């Protein structure tokens, strides 16, 4: 599921001129919006309009929602084969033979 979510989040628009000082990679709207929720001081480092943060959070929410629906569909698909399993209980076999004598279980030796 994390691969699906990461691919979705990587589809966010890049902020022109904004690069991550550690990695040198461009900063996306969703990435900055998510990071600014955890570290509000990032908004001072990257002065961007509030609409950009809202767009990034909306994009992240849509990414999480699509990942949720993929996971839900996979769970439903796992229940389909379970519906075809037998619901009858297997009757226990008697340990005694036809005349009341005990039968022995055969042992396979390699």
Biopython code that builds the backbone (N, CA, C, O; Angstrom):
import numpy as np
from Bio.PDB.StructureBuilder import StructureBuilder

atoms = [
    (1, "UNK", "N", (0.812, -1.170, 0.000)),
    (1, "UNK", "CA", (0.000, 0.000, 0.000)),
    (1, "UNK", "C", (0.872, 1.257, 0.000)),
    (1, "UNK", "O", (0.499, 2.284, -0.566)),
    (2, "UNK", "N", (2.025, 1.160, 0.636)),
    (2, "UNK", "CA", (2.888, 2.344, 0.681)),
    (2, "UNK", "C", (3.407, 2.708, -0.705)),
    (2, "UNK", "O", (3.651, 3.881, -0.984)),
    (3, "UNK", "N", (3.578, 1.712, -1.577)),
    (3, "UNK", "CA", (4.028, 1.996, -2.940)),
    (3, "UNK", "C", (2.962, 2.785, -3.693)),
    (3, "UNK", "O", (3.277, 3.735, -4.409)),
    (4, "UNK", "N", (1.712, 2.393, -3.531)),
    (4, "UNK", "CA", (0.619, 3.097, -4.193)),
    (4, "UNK", "C", (0.533, 4.531, -3.675)),
    (4, "UNK", "O", (0.394, 5.473, -4.455)),
    (5, "UNK", "N", (0.618, 4.688, -2.349)),
    (5, "UNK", "CA", (0.537, 6.022, -1.764)),
    (5, "UNK", "C", (1.714, 6.887, -2.207)),
    (5, "UNK", "O", (1.528, 8.059, -2.536)),
    (6, "UNK", "N", (2.912, 6.330, -2.220)),
    (6, "UNK", "CA", (4.088, 7.099, -2.628)),
    (6, "UNK", "C", (3.982, 7.518, -4.086)),
    (6, "UNK", "O", (4.311, 8.654, -4.427)),
    (7, "UNK", "N", (3.525, 6.615, -4.955)),
    (7, "UNK", "CA", (3.349, 6.974, -6.364)),
    (7, "UNK", "C", (2.326, 8.081, -6.529)),
    (7, "UNK", "O", (2.506, 8.982, -7.347)),
    (8, "UNK", "N", (1.254, 8.015, -5.754)),
    (8, "UNK", "CA", (0.242, 9.068, -5.827)),
    (8, "UNK", "C", (0.815, 10.407, -5.367)),
    (8, "UNK", "O", (0.620, 11.429, -6.025)),
    (9, "UNK", "N", (1.519, 10.399, -4.244)),
    (9, "UNK", "CA", (2.066, 11.648, -3.707)),
    (9, "UNK", "C", (3.155, 12.220, -4.604)),
    (9, "UNK", "O", (3.327, 13.438, -4.662)),
    (10, "UNK", "N", (3.890, 11.367, -5.302)),
    (10, "UNK", "CA", (4.922, 11.853, -6.215)),
    (10, "UNK", "C", (4.324, 12.568, -7.419)),
    (10, "UNK", "O", (5.037, 13.279, -8.127)),
    (11, "UNK", "N", (3.040, 12.394, -7.663)),
    (11, "UNK", "CA", (2.373, 13.058, -8.769)),
    (11, "UNK", "C", (1.981, 14.497, -8.465)),
    (11, "UNK", "O", (1.406, 15.172, -9.319)),
    (12, "UNK", "N", (2.279, 14.969, -7.278)),
    (12, "UNK", "CA", (1.955, 16.337, -6.900)),
    (12, "UNK", "C", (2.829, 17.321, -7.674)),
    (12, "UNK", "O", (3.948, 16.997, -8.070)),
    (13, "UNK", "N", (2.302, 18.529, -7.882)),
    (13, "UNK", "CA", (3.064, 19.556, -8.605)),
    (13, "UNK", "C", (4.245, 20.036, -7.781)),
    (13, "UNK", "O", (4.177, 20.130, -6.556)),
    (14, "UNK", "N", (5.328, 20.336, -8.482)),
    (14, "UNK", "CA", (6.513, 20.887, -7.826)),
    (14, "UNK", "C", (6.326, 22.383, -7.623)),
    (14, "UNK", "O", (5.676, 23.056, -8.423)),
    (15, "UNK", "N", (6.906, 22.890, -6.545)),
    (15, "UNK", "CA", (6.878, 24.325, -6.285)),
    (15, "UNK", "C", (8.069, 24.932, -7.017)),
    (15, "UNK", "O", (9.208, 24.561, -6.732)),
    (16, "UNK", "N", (7.842, 25.850, -7.949)),
    (16, "UNK", "CA", (8.959, 26.412, -8.718)),
    (16, "UNK", "C", (9.981, 27.113, -7.822)),
    (16, "UNK", "O", (9.629, 27.964, -7.005)),
    (17, "UNK", "N", (11.221, 26.749, -7.985)),
    (17, "UNK", "CA", (12.308, 27.385, -7.253)),
    (17, "UNK", "C", (12.542, 26.847, -5.858)),
    (17, "UNK", "O", (13.501, 27.259, -5.205)),
    (18, "UNK", "N", (11.715, 25.953, -5.381)),
    (18, "UNK", "CA", (11.878, 25.405, -4.026)),
    (18, "UNK", "C", (12.556, 24.048, -4.112)),
    (18, "UNK", "O", (12.046, 23.130, -4.753)),
    (19, "UNK", "N", (13.707, 23.926, -3.462)),
    (19, "UNK", "CA", (14.419, 22.647, -3.412)),
    (19, "UNK", "C", (14.712, 22.294, -1.973)),
    (19, "UNK", "O", (14.880, 23.167, -1.121)),
    (20, "UNK", "N", (14.770, 21.002, -1.715)),
    (20, "UNK", "CA", (15.104, 20.512, -0.389)),
    (20, "UNK", "C", (16.592, 20.768, -0.159)),
    (20, "UNK", "O", (17.418, 20.299, -0.943)),
    (21, "UNK", "N", (16.953, 21.503, 0.900)),
    (21, "UNK", "CA", (18.370, 21.816, 1.110)),
    (21, "UNK", "C", (19.233, 20.593, 1.411)),
    (21, "UNK", "O", (20.442, 20.625, 1.180)),
    (22, "UNK", "N", (18.642, 19.531, 1.914)),
    (22, "UNK", "CA", (19.415, 18.332, 2.258)),
    (22, "UNK", "C", (19.678, 17.475, 1.017)),
    (22, "UNK", "O", (20.812, 17.072, 0.759)),
    (23, "UNK", "N", (18.610, 17.202, 0.248)),
    (23, "UNK", "CA", (18.751, 16.293, -0.894)),
    (23, "UNK", "C", (18.929, 17.022, -2.223)),
    (23, "UNK", "O", (19.448, 16.437, -3.174)),
    (24, "UNK", "N", (18.515, 18.268, -2.312)),
    (24, "UNK", "CA", (18.593, 19.002, -3.559)),
    (24, "UNK", "C", (17.451, 18.697, -4.516)),
    (24, "UNK", "O", (17.427, 19.214, -5.633)),
    (25, "UNK", "N", (16.514, 17.871, -4.099)),
    (25, "UNK", "CA", (15.367, 17.533, -4.939)),
    (25, "UNK", "C", (14.311, 18.629, -4.838)),
    (25, "UNK", "O", (14.238, 19.323, -3.824)),
    (26, "UNK", "N", (13.487, 18.793, -5.883)),
    (26, "UNK", "CA", (12.425, 19.806, -5.806)),
    (26, "UNK", "C", (11.367, 19.432, -4.768)),
    (26, "UNK", "O", (11.089, 18.255, -4.538)),
    (27, "UNK", "N", (10.789, 20.452, -4.154)),
    (27, "UNK", "CA", (9.751, 20.257, -3.142)),
    (27, "UNK", "C", (8.395, 20.300, -3.836)),
    (27, "UNK", "O", (8.134, 21.188, -4.648)),
    (28, "UNK", "N", (7.526, 19.331, -3.511)),
    (28, "UNK", "CA", (6.187, 19.292, -4.097)),
    (28, "UNK", "C", (5.192, 19.960, -3.157)),
    (28, "UNK", "O", (5.452, 20.150, -1.969)),
    (29, "UNK", "N", (4.040, 20.313, -3.733)),
    (29, "UNK", "CA", (2.986, 20.941, -2.925)),
    (29, "UNK", "C", (2.539, 20.014, -1.801)),
    (29, "UNK", "O", (2.415, 20.440, -0.653)),
    (30, "UNK", "N", (2.299, 18.749, -2.131)),
    (30, "UNK", "CA", (1.845, 17.796, -1.108)),
    (30, "UNK", "C", (2.935, 17.566, -0.070)),
    (30, "UNK", "O", (2.644, 17.474, 1.123)),
    (31, "UNK", "N", (4.172, 17.473, -0.506)),
    (31, "UNK", "CA", (5.270, 17.249, 0.440)),
    (31, "UNK", "C", (5.409, 18.383, 1.435)),
    (31, "UNK", "O", (5.582, 18.150, 2.631)),
    (32, "UNK", "N", (5.333, 19.625, 0.937)),
    (32, "UNK", "CA", (5.436, 20.773, 1.837)),
    (32, "UNK", "C", (4.228, 20.863, 2.744)),
    (32, "UNK", "O", (4.360, 21.191, 3.924)),
    (33, "UNK", "N", (3.039, 20.574, 2.206)),
    (33, "UNK", "CA", (1.823, 20.643, 3.019)),
    (33, "UNK", "C", (1.862, 19.621, 4.156)),
    (33, "UNK", "O", (1.492, 19.940, 5.286)),
    (34, "UNK", "N", (2.302, 18.408, 3.867)),
    (34, "UNK", "CA", (2.386, 17.377, 4.907)),
    (34, "UNK", "C", (3.467, 17.734, 5.918)),
    (34, "UNK", "O", (3.251, 17.623, 7.125)),
    (35, "UNK", "N", (4.635, 18.164, 5.430)),
    (35, "UNK", "CA", (5.741, 18.497, 6.326)),
    (35, "UNK", "C", (5.420, 19.712, 7.185)),
    (35, "UNK", "O", (5.843, 19.782, 8.339)),
    (36, "UNK", "N", (4.676, 20.671, 6.636)),
    (36, "UNK", "CA", (4.360, 21.872, 7.417)),
    (36, "UNK", "C", (3.398, 21.574, 8.557)),
    (36, "UNK", "O", (3.332, 22.330, 9.526)),
    (37, "UNK", "N", (2.656, 20.486, 8.451)),
    (37, "UNK", "CA", (1.783, 20.096, 9.557)),
    (37, "UNK", "C", (2.595, 19.584, 10.741)),
    (37, "UNK", "O", (2.184, 19.721, 11.893)),
    (38, "UNK", "N", (3.748, 18.995, 10.448)),
    (38, "UNK", "CA", (4.604, 18.465, 11.509)),
    (38, "UNK", "C", (5.617, 19.494, 11.995)),
    (38, "UNK", "O", (5.963, 19.530, 13.176)),
    (39, "UNK", "N", (6.093, 20.335, 11.067)),
    (39, "UNK", "CA", (7.067, 21.372, 11.410)),
    (39, "UNK", "C", (6.595, 22.699, 10.838)),
    (39, "UNK", "O", (6.926, 23.023, 9.697)),
    (40, "UNK", "N", (5.836, 23.471, 11.594)),
    (40, "UNK", "CA", (5.311, 24.745, 11.071)),
    (40, "UNK", "C", (6.402, 25.748, 10.696)),
    (40, "UNK", "O", (6.145, 26.661, 9.912)),
    (41, "UNK", "N", (7.604, 25.601, 11.234)),
    (41, "UNK", "CA", (8.680, 26.535, 10.901)),
    (41, "UNK", "C", (9.115, 26.425, 9.443)),
    (41, "UNK", "O", (9.800, 27.314, 8.938)),
    (42, "UNK", "N", (8.729, 25.350, 8.761)),
    (42, "UNK", "CA", (9.042, 25.218, 7.335)),
    (42, "UNK", "C", (8.347, 26.286, 6.500)),
    (42, "UNK", "O", (8.851, 26.668, 5.443)),
    (43, "UNK", "N", (7.200, 26.772, 6.957)),
    (43, "UNK", "CA", (6.490, 27.807, 6.220)),
    (43, "UNK", "C", (7.250, 29.127, 6.240)),
    (43, "UNK", "O", (7.053, 29.960, 5.356)),
    (44, "UNK", "N", (8.113, 29.334, 7.231)),
    (44, "UNK", "CA", (8.960, 30.525, 7.243)),
    (44, "UNK", "C", (10.122, 30.348, 6.276)),
    (44, "UNK", "O", (10.572, 31.307, 5.650)),
    (45, "UNK", "N", (10.603, 29.116, 6.159)),
    (45, "UNK", "CA", (11.711, 28.832, 5.248)),
    (45, "UNK", "C", (11.245, 28.871, 3.792)),
    (45, "UNK", "O", (11.984, 29.325, 2.918)),
    (46, "UNK", "N", (10.018, 28.397, 3.525)),
    (46, "UNK", "CA", (9.429, 28.409, 2.184)),
    (46, "UNK", "C", (8.185, 29.303, 2.218)),
    (46, "UNK", "O", (7.086, 28.799, 2.449)),
    (47, "UNK", "N", (8.325, 30.587, 2.001)),
    (47, "UNK", "CA", (7.139, 31.465, 2.036)),
    (47, "UNK", "C", (6.250, 31.226, 0.807)),
    (47, "UNK", "O", (6.566, 31.670, -0.296)),
    (48, "UNK", "N", (5.158, 30.532, 1.016)),
    (48, "UNK", "CA", (4.225, 30.205, -0.065)),
    (48, "UNK", "C", (2.827, 30.640, 0.360)),
    (48, "UNK", "O", (2.547, 30.742, 1.554)),
    (49, "UNK", "N", (1.946, 30.899, -0.607)),
    (49, "UNK", "CA", (0.572, 31.279, -0.248)),
    (49, "UNK", "C", (-0.177, 30.124, 0.419)),
    (49, "UNK", "O", (0.136, 28.952, 0.208)),
    (50, "UNK", "N", (-1.158, 30.480, 1.215)),
    (50, "UNK", "CA", (-1.921, 29.455, 1.942)),
    (50, "UNK", "C", (-2.722, 28.572, 0.992)),
    (50, "UNK", "O", (-3.011, 27.424, 1.327)),
    (51, "UNK", "N", (-3.088, 29.080, -0.189)),
    (51, "UNK", "CA", (-3.831, 28.272, -1.161)),
    (51, "UNK", "C", (-2.981, 27.093, -1.636)),
    (51, "UNK", "O", (-3.504, 26.015, -1.920)),
    (52, "UNK", "N", (-1.677, 27.306, -1.720)),
    (52, "UNK", "CA", (-0.785, 26.229, -2.143)),
    (52, "UNK", "C", (-0.763, 25.109, -1.108)),
    (52, "UNK", "O", (-0.764, 23.931, -1.464)),
    (53, "UNK", "N", (-0.743, 25.475, 0.164)),
    (53, "UNK", "CA", (-0.771, 24.467, 1.237)),
    (53, "UNK", "C", (-2.103, 23.727, 1.216)),
    (53, "UNK", "O", (-2.143, 22.508, 1.378)),
    (54, "UNK", "N", (-3.197, 24.470, 1.016)),
    (54, "UNK", "CA", (-4.511, 23.824, 0.939)),
    (54, "UNK", "C", (-4.599, 22.859, -0.237)),
    (54, "UNK", "O", (-5.149, 21.764, -0.109)),
    (55, "UNK", "N", (-4.055, 23.267, -1.388)),
    (55, "UNK", "CA", (-4.034, 22.385, -2.559)),
    (55, "UNK", "C", (-3.214, 21.133, -2.277)),
    (55, "UNK", "O", (-3.603, 20.030, -2.662)),
    (56, "UNK", "N", (-2.071, 21.307, -1.599)),
    (56, "UNK", "CA", (-1.227, 20.165, -1.263)),
    (56, "UNK", "C", (-1.913, 19.209, -0.306)),
    (56, "UNK", "O", (-1.832, 17.991, -0.468)),
    (57, "UNK", "N", (-2.599, 19.771, 0.707)),
    (57, "UNK", "CA", (-3.319, 18.905, 1.653)),
    (57, "UNK", "C", (-4.477, 18.187, 0.970)),
    (57, "UNK", "O", (-4.754, 17.024, 1.265)),
    (58, "UNK", "N", (-5.154, 18.884, 0.056)),
    (58, "UNK", "CA", (-6.241, 18.251, -0.690)),
    (58, "UNK", "C", (-5.706, 17.124, -1.559)),
    (58, "UNK", "O", (-6.316, 16.058, -1.635)),
    (59, "UNK", "N", (-4.576, 17.348, -2.215)),
    (59, "UNK", "CA", (-3.970, 16.312, -3.046)),
    (59, "UNK", "C", (-3.560, 15.105, -2.188)),
    (59, "UNK", "O", (-3.759, 13.958, -2.588)),
    (60, "UNK", "N", (-2.985, 15.375, -1.003)),
    (60, "UNK", "CA", (-2.592, 14.280, -0.105)),
    (60, "UNK", "C", (-3.807, 13.495, 0.367)),
    (60, "UNK", "O", (-3.761, 12.269, 0.466)),
    (61, "UNK", "N", (-4.901, 14.207, 0.659)),
    (61, "UNK", "CA", (-6.128, 13.528, 1.099)),
    (61, "UNK", "C", (-6.683, 12.638, -0.005)),
    (61, "UNK", "O", (-7.133, 11.524, 0.262)),
    (62, "UNK", "N", (-6.654, 13.122, -1.239)),
    (62, "UNK", "CA", (-7.122, 12.307, -2.362)),
    (62, "UNK", "C", (-6.222, 11.090, -2.567)),
    (62, "UNK", "O", (-6.699, 10.012, -2.922)),
    (63, "UNK", "N", (-4.927, 11.266, -2.346)),
    (63, "UNK", "CA", (-3.994, 10.139, -2.477)),
    (63, "UNK", "C", (-4.278, 9.077, -1.420)),
    (63, "UNK", "O", (-4.287, 7.884, -1.724)),
    (64, "UNK", "N", (-4.508, 9.505, -0.182)),
    (64, "UNK", "CA", (-4.833, 8.552, 0.879)),
    (64, "UNK", "C", (-6.161, 7.864, 0.593)),
    (64, "UNK", "O", (-6.311, 6.670, 0.852)),
    (65, "UNK", "N", (-7.128, 8.612, 0.059)),
    (65, "UNK", "CA", (-8.438, 8.032, -0.240)),
    (65, "UNK", "C", (-8.328, 6.969, -1.328)),
    (65, "UNK", "O", (-8.936, 5.905, -1.216)),
    (66, "UNK", "N", (-7.566, 7.245, -2.370)),
    (66, "UNK", "CA", (-7.438, 6.244, -3.434)),
    (66, "UNK", "C", (-6.707, 5.004, -2.929)),
    (66, "UNK", "O", (-7.029, 3.885, -3.329)),
    (67, "UNK", "N", (-5.722, 5.201, -2.052)),
    (67, "UNK", "CA", (-5.024, 4.056, -1.467)),
    (67, "UNK", "C", (-5.972, 3.237, -0.591)),
    (67, "UNK", "O", (-5.910, 2.008, -0.591)),
    (68, "UNK", "N", (-6.842, 3.912, 0.149)),
    (68, "UNK", "CA", (-7.835, 3.214, 0.972)),
    (68, "UNK", "C", (-8.749, 2.356, 0.099)),
    (68, "UNK", "O", (-9.029, 1.210, 0.448)),
    (69, "UNK", "N", (-9.217, 2.891, -1.029)),
    (69, "UNK", "CA", (-10.132, 2.139, -1.882)),
    (69, "UNK", "C", (-9.440, 0.947, -2.533)),
    (69, "UNK", "O", (-10.063, -0.095, -2.735)),
    (70, "UNK", "N", (-8.166, 1.088, -2.861)),
    (70, "UNK", "CA", (-7.423, -0.064, -3.398)),
    (70, "UNK", "C", (-7.323, -1.152, -2.329)),
    (70, "UNK", "O", (-7.530, -2.331, -2.616)),
    (71, "UNK", "N", (-7.004, -0.753, -1.100)),
    (71, "UNK", "CA", (-6.907, -1.728, -0.015)),
    (71, "UNK", "C", (-8.257, -2.386, 0.253)),
    (71, "UNK", "O", (-8.319, -3.594, 0.485)),
    (72, "UNK", "N", (-9.328, -1.615, 0.224)),
    (72, "UNK", "CA", (-10.671, -2.158, 0.434)),
    (72, "UNK", "C", (-11.019, -3.184, -0.642)),
    (72, "UNK", "O", (-11.573, -4.242, -0.346)),
    (73, "UNK", "N", (-10.690, -2.862, -1.888)),
    (73, "UNK", "CA", (-10.972, -3.788, -2.990)),
    (73, "UNK", "C", (-10.182, -5.085, -2.829)),
    (73, "UNK", "O", (-10.704, -6.166, -3.102)),
    (74, "UNK", "N", (-8.941, -4.986, -2.394)),
    (74, "UNK", "CA", (-8.137, -6.195, -2.189)),
    (74, "UNK", "C", (-8.698, -7.064, -1.063)),
    (74, "UNK", "O", (-8.692, -8.291, -1.160)),
    (75, "UNK", "N", (-9.178, -6.432, -0.006)),
    (75, "UNK", "CA", (-9.778, -7.199, 1.094)),
    (75, "UNK", "C", (-11.043, -7.893, 0.616)),
    (75, "UNK", "O", (-11.269, -9.057, 0.947)),
    (76, "UNK", "N", (-11.871, -7.202, -0.158)),
    (76, "UNK", "CA", (-13.090, -7.816, -0.691)),
    (76, "UNK", "C", (-12.734, -8.991, -1.595)),
    (76, "UNK", "O", (-13.392, -10.031, -1.557)),
    (77, "UNK", "N", (-11.692, -8.825, -2.408)),
    (77, "UNK", "CA", (-11.279, -9.922, -3.293)),
    (77, "UNK", "C", (-10.793, -11.146, -2.521)),
    (77, "UNK", "O", (-10.897, -12.267, -3.020)),
    (78, "UNK", "N", (-10.266, -10.954, -1.320)),
    (78, "UNK", "CA", (-9.836, -12.113, -0.536)),
    (78, "UNK", "C", (-11.024, -12.866, 0.064)),
    (78, "UNK", "O", (-10.910, -14.053, 0.371)),
    (79, "UNK", "N", (-12.155, -12.195, 0.234)),
    (79, "UNK", "CA", (-13.317, -12.866, 0.789)),
    (79, "UNK", "C", (-14.068, -13.697, -0.255)),
    (79, "UNK", "O", (-14.831, -14.591, 0.110)),
    (80, "UNK", "N", (-13.869, -13.423, -1.530)),
    (80, "UNK", "CA", (-14.568, -14.181, -2.572)),
    (80, "UNK", "C", (-14.182, -15.657, -2.539)),
    (80, "UNK", "O", (-15.083, -16.495, -2.536)),
    (81, "UNK", "N", (-12.898, -16.031, -2.514)),
    (81, "UNK", "CA", (-12.578, -17.466, -2.421)),
    (81, "UNK", "C", (-13.062, -18.092, -1.110)),
    (81, "UNK", "O", (-13.406, -19.274, -1.077)),
    (82, "UNK", "N", (-13.088, -17.308, -0.037)),
    (82, "UNK", "CA", (-13.548, -17.846, 1.244)),
    (82, "UNK", "C", (-15.026, -18.220, 1.189)),
    (82, "UNK", "O", (-15.468, -19.093, 1.935)),
    (83, "UNK", "N", (-15.783, -17.579, 0.326)),
    (83, "UNK", "CA", (-17.210, -17.896, 0.203)),
    (83, "UNK", "C", (-17.418, -19.281, -0.402)),
    (83, "UNK", "O", (-18.475, -19.880, -0.206)),
    (84, "UNK", "N", (-16.442, -19.797, -1.125)),
    (84, "UNK", "CA", (-16.573, -21.109, -1.759)),
    (84, "UNK", "C", (-16.076, -22.256, -0.876)),
    (84, "UNK", "O", (-16.156, -23.415, -1.282)),
    (85, "UNK", "N", (-15.570, -21.963, 0.306)),
    (85, "UNK", "CA", (-15.109, -23.023, 1.202)),
    (85, "UNK", "C", (-16.299, -23.808, 1.742)),
    (85, "UNK", "O", (-17.397, -23.270, 1.886)),
    (86, "UNK", "N", (-16.071, -25.075, 2.035)),
    (86, "UNK", "CA", (-17.127, -25.936, 2.543)),
    (86, "UNK", "C", (-17.515, -25.508, 3.953)),
    (86, "UNK", "O", (-16.664, -25.146, 4.766)),
    (87, "UNK", "N", (-18.812, -25.558, 4.225)),
    (87, "UNK", "CA", (-19.288, -25.197, 5.556)),
    (87, "UNK", "C", (-19.688, -26.437, 6.368)),
    (87, "UNK", "O", (-20.084, -26.317, 7.528)),
    (88, "UNK", "N", (-19.584, -27.617, 5.763)),
    (88, "UNK", "CA", (-19.922, -28.848, 6.481)),
    (88, "UNK", "C", (-18.803, -29.214, 7.437)),
    (88, "UNK", "O", (-17.623, -29.011, 7.152)),
    (89, "UNK", "N", (-19.201, -29.758, 8.576)),
    (89, "UNK", "CA", (-18.199, -30.271, 9.510)),
    (89, "UNK", "C", (-17.905, -31.713, 9.147)),
    (89, "UNK", "O", (-18.810, -32.474, 8.804)),
    (90, "UNK", "N", (-16.663, -32.077, 9.222)),
    (90, "UNK", "CA", (-16.275, -33.441, 8.907)),
    (90, "UNK", "C", (-16.606, -34.328, 10.101)),
    (90, "UNK", "O", (-16.281, -33.993, 11.240)),
    (91, "UNK", "N", (-17.255, -35.461, 9.838)),
    (91, "UNK", "CA", (-17.627, -36.386, 10.897)),
    (91, "UNK", "C", (-16.380, -37.155, 11.348)),
    (91, "UNK", "O", (-15.602, -37.624, 10.517)),
    (92, "UNK", "N", (-16.197, -37.279, 12.659)),
    (92, "UNK", "CA", (-15.024, -38.033, 13.131)),
    (92, "UNK", "C", (-15.159, -39.512, 12.778)),
    (92, "UNK", "O", (-16.245, -40.086, 12.862)),
    (93, "UNK", "N", (-14.046, -40.117, 12.384)),
    (93, "UNK", "CA", (-14.052, -41.543, 12.030)),
    (93, "UNK", "C", (-13.868, -42.383, 13.293)),
    (93, "UNK", "O", (-13.102, -42.015, 14.184)),
    (94, "UNK", "N", (-14.567, -43.500, 13.364)),
    (94, "UNK", "CA", (-14.398, -44.364, 14.553)),
    (94, "UNK", "C", (-13.002, -44.982, 14.565)),
    (94, "UNK", "O", (-12.428, -45.280, 13.518)),
    (95, "UNK", "N", (-12.470, -45.167, 15.776)),
    (95, "UNK", "CA", (-11.146, -45.769, 15.933)),
    (95, "UNK", "C", (-11.211, -47.290, 15.910)),
    (95, "UNK", "O", (-10.205, -47.950, 15.647)),
    (96, "UNK", "N", (-12.369, -47.845, 16.178)),
    (96, "UNK", "CA", (-12.504, -49.298, 16.202)),
    (96, "UNK", "C", (-12.889, -49.820, 14.833)),
    (96, "UNK", "O", (-13.561, -49.133, 14.064)),
    (97, "UNK", "N", (-12.455, -51.061, 14.526)),
    (97, "UNK", "CA", (-12.783, -51.706, 13.257)),
    (97, "UNK", "C", (-14.206, -52.222, 13.270)),
    (97, "UNK", "O", (-14.954, -51.940, 14.205)),
    (98, "UNK", "N", (-14.596, -52.973, 12.251)),
    (98, "UNK", "CA", (-15.971, -53.456, 12.133)),
    (98, "UNK", "C", (-16.375, -54.416, 13.244)),
    (98, "UNK", "O", (-17.541, -54.416, 13.638)),
    (99, "UNK", "N", (-15.455, -55.244, 13.774)),
    (99, "UNK", "CA", (-15.822, -56.201, 14.815)),
    (99, "UNK", "C", (-15.463, -55.687, 16.206)),
    (99, "UNK", "O", (-15.449, -56.469, 17.156)),
    (100, "UNK", "N", (-15.176, -54.418, 16.348)),
    (100, "UNK", "CA", (-14.844, -53.909, 17.666)),
    (100, "UNK", "C", (-13.367, -53.950, 17.958)),
    (100, "UNK", "O", (-12.936, -53.505, 19.021)),
    (101, "UNK", "N", (-12.571, -54.480, 17.029)),
    (101, "UNK", "CA", (-11.126, -54.528, 17.273)),
    (101, "UNK", "C", (-10.507, -53.198, 16.838)),
    (101, "UNK", "O", (-11.005, -52.523, 15.937)),
    (102, "UNK", "N", (-9.439, -52.855, 17.487)),
    (102, "UNK", "CA", (-8.785, -51.577, 17.212)),
    (102, "UNK", "C", (-8.009, -51.651, 15.907)),
    (102, "UNK", "O", (-7.235, -52.585, 15.694)),
    (103, "UNK", "N", (-8.207, -50.691, 15.052)),
    (103, "UNK", "CA", (-7.441, -50.649, 13.793)),
    (103, "UNK", "C", (-6.198, -49.810, 13.998)),
    (103, "UNK", "O", (-6.201, -48.846, 14.764)),
    (104, "UNK", "N", (-5.147, -50.184, 13.313)),
    (104, "UNK", "CA", (-3.902, -49.453, 13.431)),
    (104, "UNK", "C", (-3.725, -48.516, 12.233)),
    (104, "UNK", "O", (-4.104, -48.831, 11.105)),
    (105, "UNK", "N", (-3.159, -47.402, 12.511)),
    (105, "UNK", "CA", (-2.886, -46.449, 11.454)),
    (105, "UNK", "C", (-1.635, -46.884, 10.726)),
    (105, "UNK", "O", (-0.621, -47.154, 11.370)),
    (106, "UNK", "N", (-1.669, -46.963, 9.394)),
    (106, "UNK", "CA", (-0.475, -47.366, 8.678)),
    (106, "UNK", "C", (0.610, -46.305, 8.790)),
    (106, "UNK", "O", (0.330, -45.106, 8.773)),
    (107, "UNK", "N", (1.851, -46.763, 8.904)),
    (107, "UNK", "CA", (2.994, -45.867, 9.011)),
    (107, "UNK", "C", (3.786, -45.948, 7.722)),
    (107, "UNK", "O", (4.135, -47.038, 7.269)),
    (108, "UNK", "N", (4.067, -44.810, 7.137)),
    (108, "UNK", "CA", (4.845, -44.780, 5.908)),
    (108, "UNK", "C", (6.307, -44.574, 6.283)),
    (108, "UNK", "O", (6.652, -43.632, 6.995)),
    (109, "UNK", "N", (7.156, -45.468, 5.795)),
    (109, "UNK", "CA", (8.600, -45.381, 6.067)),
    (109, "UNK", "C", (9.297, -45.144, 4.743)),
    (109, "UNK", "O", (9.016, -45.818, 3.752)),
    (110, "UNK", "N", (10.180, -44.212, 4.730)),
    (110, "UNK", "CA", (10.918, -43.878, 3.502)),
    (110, "UNK", "C", (12.069, -44.797, 3.303)),
    (110, "UNK", "O", (12.802, -44.666, 2.322)),
]
sb = StructureBuilder()
sb.init_structure("model")
sb.init_model(0)
sb.init_chain("A")
sb.init_seg("    ")
for serial, (resi, resn, name, xyz) in enumerate(atoms, 1):
    if name == "N":
        sb.init_residue(resn, " ", resi, " ")
    sb.init_atom(name, np.array(xyz, "f"), 0.0, 1.0, " ", f" {name:<3s}", serial, name[0])
structure = sb.get_structure()
